[in-house]
Amino acid sequence: MAYLPDYPDVVMFFCEIAPPEGGETGIVQGRTVYDAMARDYPEFVRNLEEKGLVYYNFLAENEWKEKFGTDDRSQAELKASKLSKKLQWLDDGRVKVYHGPRPAIKQLKENSKTWFNNIGTSNPTTPNLRHLEYGDGTPLPLDALKASLAFMNDHQVPHKWKPGDVMVVNNHAVLHSRHPSKPPRRLLVSDFLSCKKSRL
């Protein structure tokens, strides 16, 4: 959720239906990821701290009209700006939606830093890689992306759900991901944003 301008401070999960196979929620401490990446890929981490990240996606013509509730491009741009988004109109009728730049590294109150981004949701071996770039529009290094994903995968703690389980996640300090599963699987999710932005 780091791509959101107002990200939640706390995320709470409740397991209503546990999947028969898979579906674990993997969690990993952001400080652990940051420390490892700063040690092994210092230039990459320095660029993340200085430039931030831009997340983007593409919407077909019918999709952006439905999403913004208008077929007027200027009105769509106005609505997007209120959501801290920017639009780039493409010749084929699609629109490229930019989210950011957003901070990619977060300072915690105890003078440590944490990995605070959505890199873990983009697999660099797939076209999803195209949906991430530095805040100045330059591409991210593939080797560093692969290393960060490998580290998070190797060091995560997977929680296997049982009906009635509750998980409360500090969204500033802990990253979470979903493992593939066989249906059915039903988790209820609530997120909380403090009235005064947390200084964790």
C-alpha positions as CSV (number, residue, x, y, z in Angstrom):
1,M,0.0,0.0,0.0
2,A,3.0,2.3,-0.1
3,Y,1.9,3.5,-3.5
4,L,-1.1,5.3,-1.9
5,P,-0.7,8.9,-0.9
6,D,-2.5,8.2,2.4
7,Y,-1.4,4.7,3.3
8,P,-2.8,2.9,6.4
9,D,-0.8,2.7,9.6
10,V,-2.2,-0.7,10.6
11,V,-3.7,-3.5,8.5
12,M,-5.8,-6.2,10.2
13,F,-6.7,-9.5,8.7
14,F,-9.4,-11.9,9.8
15,C,-9.7,-15.5,8.3
16,E,-13.3,-16.4,7.6
17,I,-12.5,-19.3,5.3
18,A,-9.1,-20.9,5.2
19,P,-8.0,-22.4,1.8
20,P,-7.5,-26.1,1.5
21,E,-4.0,-25.6,0.1
22,G,-1.7,-22.6,0.0
23,G,-2.9,-19.0,0.6
24,E,-0.4,-18.2,3.3
25,T,0.3,-14.6,4.1
26,G,4.1,-14.0,4.1
27,I,5.4,-11.3,6.4
28,V,9.0,-9.9,6.6
29,Q,10.5,-7.0,8.5
30,G,11.2,-4.0,6.4
31,R,14.3,-3.1,8.4
32,T,15.8,-6.5,7.5
33,V,15.2,-6.0,3.8
34,Y,16.6,-2.4,3.9
35,D,19.8,-3.5,5.8
36,A,20.5,-6.3,3.3
37,M,19.9,-4.2,0.2
38,A,21.8,-1.2,1.6
39,R,24.8,-3.5,2.2
40,D,24.7,-5.4,-1.2
41,Y,23.2,-2.7,-3.5
42,P,24.1,0.7,-2.0
43,E,23.7,2.7,-5.2
44,F,20.2,1.2,-5.8
45,V,19.1,2.0,-2.2
46,R,20.6,5.5,-2.4
47,N,18.6,6.2,-5.6
48,L,15.4,4.9,-4.0
49,E,16.0,7.3,-1.0
50,E,16.7,10.3,-3.2
51,K,14.3,9.8,-6.1
52,G,11.5,7.7,-4.7
53,L,9.3,5.5,-6.9
54,V,6.7,6.0,-9.5
55,Y,4.0,3.2,-9.9
56,Y,2.0,3.2,-13.1
57,N,-0.6,1.2,-14.9
58,F,-2.6,1.4,-18.2
59,L,-6.3,1.8,-18.6
60,A,-8.2,1.2,-21.9
61,E,-10.5,3.9,-23.1
62,N,-13.6,2.3,-21.6
63,E,-11.8,1.6,-18.3
64,W,-10.7,5.2,-17.7
65,K,-14.1,6.5,-18.6
66,E,-15.7,4.2,-16.1
67,K,-13.0,4.8,-13.4
68,F,-13.3,8.5,-13.5
69,G,-17.0,8.7,-14.3
70,T,-16.6,10.9,-17.4
71,D,-15.6,10.8,-21.0
72,D,-14.0,14.3,-20.8
73,R,-10.3,14.1,-20.6
74,S,-9.9,17.4,-18.7
75,Q,-12.4,16.2,-16.1
76,A,-10.6,12.9,-15.8
77,E,-7.3,14.8,-15.3
78,L,-8.9,16.9,-12.6
79,K,-10.2,13.9,-10.7
80,A,-6.9,12.1,-11.0
81,S,-5.0,15.1,-9.6
82,K,-7.2,15.1,-6.5
83,L,-6.1,11.5,-6.0
84,S,-2.4,12.5,-6.5
85,K,-2.3,10.8,-9.9
86,K,-1.2,12.0,-13.3
87,L,-2.5,10.9,-16.6
88,Q,-0.6,10.5,-19.9
89,W,-2.9,10.1,-23.0
90,L,-1.7,7.5,-25.5
91,D,-2.4,7.5,-29.3
92,D,-4.3,4.2,-29.1
93,G,-6.9,5.7,-26.7
94,R,-5.4,4.2,-23.5
95,V,-4.2,6.3,-20.7
96,K,-1.0,5.8,-18.6
97,V,-1.8,6.5,-14.9
98,Y,1.1,7.6,-12.8
99,H,1.1,7.2,-9.0
100,G,3.8,9.2,-7.4
101,P,6.6,9.8,-6.9
102,R,6.3,8.1,-3.6
103,P,8.9,7.5,-0.9
104,A,10.5,4.1,-1.2
105,I,12.4,4.1,2.1
106,K,10.9,5.2,5.4
107,Q,12.6,6.6,8.5
108,L,11.5,4.9,11.7
109,K,11.5,6.7,15.0
110,E,14.5,4.7,16.4
111,N,16.7,6.1,13.7
112,S,16.5,2.9,11.6
113,K,15.2,2.7,8.1
114,T,12.7,0.4,6.6
115,W,11.9,-0.9,3.1
116,F,8.6,0.8,2.3
117,N,7.5,0.2,-1.2
118,N,5.6,-2.2,-3.5
119,I,8.6,-3.6,-5.3
120,G,7.6,-7.0,-3.8
121,T,4.3,-7.0,-5.8
122,S,6.1,-6.8,-9.1
123,N,7.9,-9.8,-10.4
124,P,10.9,-8.7,-12.6
125,T,10.6,-11.8,-14.8
126,T,7.2,-10.6,-16.0
127,P,5.9,-7.5,-17.8
128,N,5.0,-6.1,-14.4
129,L,8.5,-4.7,-14.3
130,R,7.3,-2.0,-16.6
131,H,5.0,-0.7,-13.9
132,L,7.8,0.6,-11.7
133,E,10.4,3.3,-12.3
134,Y,12.5,5.8,-10.3
135,G,10.8,9.1,-9.4
136,D,12.7,10.8,-12.2
137,G,11.4,8.3,-14.8
138,T,14.6,6.3,-15.2
139,P,14.4,2.5,-15.1
140,L,15.2,0.3,-12.1
141,P,18.2,-2.1,-12.3
142,L,17.0,-5.6,-12.9
143,D,19.7,-7.3,-10.8
144,A,18.8,-5.3,-7.7
145,L,15.1,-5.9,-8.2
146,K,15.6,-9.7,-8.5
147,A,17.9,-9.6,-5.4
148,S,15.3,-7.7,-3.3
149,L,12.5,-10.1,-4.3
150,A,14.7,-13.1,-3.6
151,F,15.7,-11.8,-0.2
152,M,12.1,-11.1,0.8
153,N,11.0,-14.5,-0.4
154,D,13.9,-16.3,1.5
155,H,13.3,-14.4,4.8
156,Q,9.6,-14.1,5.0
157,V,7.6,-16.0,7.7
158,P,4.5,-17.6,6.0
159,H,1.4,-17.7,8.2
160,K,-0.9,-20.6,7.3
161,W,-4.5,-19.5,8.0
162,K,-7.0,-21.2,10.1
163,P,-10.6,-20.0,10.5
164,G,-10.9,-17.4,13.2
165,D,-7.2,-16.3,12.9
166,V,-6.5,-12.6,13.3
167,M,-3.3,-10.8,12.1
168,V,-2.5,-7.2,12.9
169,V,0.3,-5.7,10.8
170,N,2.3,-2.5,11.5
171,N,2.2,-1.2,7.9
172,H,5.2,1.1,8.5
173,A,7.6,-1.7,9.5
174,V,6.3,-5.0,8.1
175,L,5.7,-6.1,4.5
176,H,3.1,-8.7,3.7
177,S,2.3,-10.8,0.6
178,R,-0.2,-13.4,-0.5
179,H,0.8,-16.9,-1.6
180,P,-1.2,-18.7,-4.4
181,S,-4.0,-20.9,-3.1
182,K,-6.8,-23.2,-4.1
183,P,-10.3,-21.9,-3.4
184,P,-12.1,-21.2,-1.4
185,R,-10.2,-18.5,0.6
186,R,-11.8,-15.6,2.3
187,L,-9.9,-13.0,4.4
188,L,-11.6,-9.9,5.7
189,V,-9.2,-6.9,5.7
190,S,-9.5,-3.6,7.6
191,D,-7.0,-0.8,7.5
192,F,-6.6,2.1,9.9
193,L,-5.2,5.6,9.3
194,S,-4.4,7.6,12.3
195,C,-5.8,11.1,12.6
196,K,-2.3,12.4,13.1
197,K,0.1,10.6,10.8
198,S,2.1,8.1,12.8
199,R,5.7,8.8,13.6
200,L,6.7,5.1,14.1
